[in-house]
Amino acid sequence: MTKHLLTTVLGLSIIVLMSACQTDNPQTEEKGGEEPGIETSGQSLEEAKEVEVALHNTEGDEVGRAVLMQQTEGVRIDFEGWDLPPGEHGFHIHEKGVCDPPDFESAGEHFNPTNAKHGFDHPKGPHAGDLPNLKVEKDGTAKATYVAEMVTLEKDKKNSLIGDDGTSLVIHADADDYKSQPAGDAGDRIACGAIIE
């Protein structure tokens, strides 16, 4: 009798244990086997892209770095520079990601996918690549943040800075007057950095 009772208890225990092992967590099953709270479907637009650009002067020395970040309102550009001539300088995005010294003409014209006129003060402007002047301090350093609202880092868009030829950031010798064609009378190109993925 005791032996029969022990066998019955053991048998029931095994059945209970097997049932517990076969029970699935409904939360895990609903998520296709993933843990709850973990998002796996892509990134938000603001997290999608970040590109770092090194700018060099006409002699090949690095004189600045820019970090470009995709945001919902456009591309944010955080720039930090050194060993630059003090004063205000035209600062633009150019149409090609090629920076051959000493004149950087290889960068082409301003990035202008809409065929606009140059300058914030021109009634038919600005170019998508027009940026406010860069102010360099007396010690040759510069720190600035821009938001370029007419461009994107998303590929395969007409206004994308990331294309087959890339684009570039260019610093000019003089200030941009925001209206003269084709480049704001900003003078020679004194530094350039290619924007490539």
Secondary structure, DSSP 8 states (H G I E B T S, - for coil): -HHHHHHHHHHHHHHHHHHHHH---HHHHHTTT--TT---S---HHHH-EEEEEEEETTS-EEEEEEEEEETTEEEEEEEE-S--SEEEEEEEES-S---TTT-GGG-SB--TT---S-TTSTT---TTEEEEEEE-TTS-EEEEEEETT-B--TTSTTBS-SSS-EEEEEESS---SSSTTTTT--SEEEEEEE--
